[in-house]
Amino acid sequence: MLKKTSIKTIKDSLSLLIIAAIIGTIVSFVAQLFIISAKNIYEFIFNNNNFILSFDVGGVSLNLIPLIICVPSSILVGLLMYYLKLPRWFGPADTIYAAHHKAGILDLKGGFGSTLASFISISGGASVGIYGPLVHFGATVSSFIRRQTFIPKIPHDIIIGSGVAAAISAGFGAPLAGIIFAHETVLRHFSMKAVAALAIASMVANYSATEIGIVSPPLLLTAIPFEMSDILTSLALIGPLAAVVAIIFMKLMIYLGSLPPKLKLQSWQAPIIAGFACGLCGMIFGEVLGLGTETLISIITNEQNLVYLLALLIGKLVLTSICIGFGFFGGTFSPALFLGGVLGAIIFQLPMTSINHDLLSVLAVSGMAAVSSSVIGAPITAIILVLELTGSYEYAIAATFPIVICSFITSRTFGNSLFDKQLISRGVAITKGREQILLNEVLIENYVEKKFTKLSSKTSIEKAIKLLTSEKTTEGYIVTKENTYIGKISLLNLVNRKGLNLIDYAEKKPLIIDPNSSLLSVIKKLSNFVGESIPIVNKKTNHMVGIISENDVLKAYLDISEEINQIEKH
């Protein structure tokens, strides 16, 4: 028996690793194709000297191309949402929830539709990122493959995490960051099985990306030697300022996201407003459109004018928030990197650091890591990403200081991340852990005891006492022939009572639970309960389904705790 179990365990583990490798290859290829296509289309339209349509207004030259492209692109995004009949676009927050959800299913139409929407948005000039959509695409592909009949039964959270790790690895050219990000932001636990699968997916994705070679990692930087003592003051300043930028950025996105319903806009109509905002802004200040990778590299490597940097910071922050809030869809990771890089460059302009030009890249990279770590809720990932992109241990150590300060401030004044806040707004208490989510998902009707002592309203008190005594219970329930609930009777209330009306001795305001109640809500209600059992009654029809005891609830809770233990420890 032991041998059979061991062989099955080995087979399941091998199946998981093979599928993780397949997912790594698929996600890597699609991610590269996505990135190169979106970037080339954007470059051809917005950075093409032969594709300019400008006119002068009061001595200022305005380029009409952004308006001509951004608005139709946003209309396409809106029409795609309308055609797919989606309530909203899907992203990393949905990936996190699926990894913690018992079923682990991601909506295929919503996932692939959101990826296509982000492709249109990025190609069409939206001021959004590319990595969030890739992360959700990787998770959607993983979830889809897992559901196929020929695939062995494998843990849904690990395979979703494998898709996420592959997306980050292929997109950034940073396999270690991919592994850590999937653990830190999505799975939120470490286990040997998960580490192995995620490592395979991430490494295969990185190898495939290197071999295919369609795109090179966008932010690879050359490290410059520096003395840590020269920048400690600047790093200490970046931390709290990065927190301020991150909090304003996240709050603005959430606030603007709440406006379309208040303005009575349909979800598919809202992107058009963001399209107009991008078009109008791009006519004057095109640097804030798109991913902004070239602008960011320029900021990191060359000293810029302070007014220009402030305009970039404010423009990118506001425009990205409008795009995300109004559904001109894309990610938030790239904009967060952009904002952090600009912030670091602004700090460099201060007298205490501007004397040494070599410190610009260190401060810009530290700012990028700090802001992005708070937006995505992954401080360790940000440190590893700096290490992989620069190849410098010193850069990673320098970035750690502002990352820690920024994450500490944002986690206590805003939340762990933008994704957590989005889930909380949907009623998912992701910050309370996997246990709370599962307890909220499990319905109490799954644990109902159908056998209980039934009494009629015409039953005499003497007969009721005999019936309860013979069935060795202290509680009975008055119901009709159709099981319509009337009241709850306690044996203690009937002792030494006289009269024929049993209903007169029914409990006043007994605890009644609807069968559609979650296990978590029942546990909360039981905190003040005293008794043997609780009636489970449909509150709409008043039909009594059965009863449940405190022992039943405790057993259900222990079953879920054991399930979580199996997920997180093995």
Secondary structure, DSSP 8 states (H G I E B T S, - for coil): -HHHHHHHHHHHHHHHHHHHHHHHHHHHHHHHHHHHHHHHHHHHHHS-TTS--EEEETTEEEE-HHHHHHHHHHHHHHHHHHHHT-SS---HHHHHHHHHSSS----HHHHHHHHHHHHHHHHTT-S-BSHHHHHHHHHHHHHHHHTSTTS----HHHHHHHHHHHHHHHHHT-HHHHHHHIIIIII-S--HHHHHHHHHHHHHHHHHHHHH-SS--TT--------GGGTHHHHHHHHHHHHHHHHHHHHHHHHHHTHHHHTT--TTTHHHHHHHHHHHHHHH-GGGSS--HHHHHHHHHS---HHHHHHHHHHHHHHHHHHHHHT---BSHHHHHHHHHHHHHHHHTSTTTTT-TTHHHHHHHHHHHHHHHHHHT-HHHHHHHHHHHH--HHHHHHHHHHHHHHHHHHHHHT-S-HHHHHHHHTT--GGG-HHHHHHHHSBGGGG-B----EE-TT--HHHHHHHHHHTT-SEEEEE-TT-BEEEEEEHHHHTT--SS-GGGGS-SS---B-TT-BHHHHHHHGGG--SS-EEEE-TTT-BEEEEE-HHHHHHHHHHHHHHHHHHHH-
